[in-house]
Amino acid sequence: SPIVIDEVVGIFITLASAPKRPLYWLWGYLVFLILDGLKPFPVSWLDTHLQGGLGIMLDDMVAGIYASLFLHLVTYLSARRRQ
């Protein structure tokens, strides 16, 4: 299937501040795909209530933010566990 810009933006948001390790990149990619598919609030609301391309873009952007927050939480908990 063709590459769609909204997916690229969502992945970019997820990985932009991720630790520079391939395992975190894989986790970020997988978490983004799961969140984009499940569409937790407000992702689902954005997808259904905003018209046209705006809703399509914003739902992936928010899913990317959620995935990024998840990676930061995992990184933080991992660092605390090692101490």
Summary of the structure (lengths in Angstrom):
residues: 83
radius of gyration: 13.6
end to end distance: 44.8
largest distance: 48.2
contacts: 230
relative contact order: 0.19
helix: 81%
strand: 0%
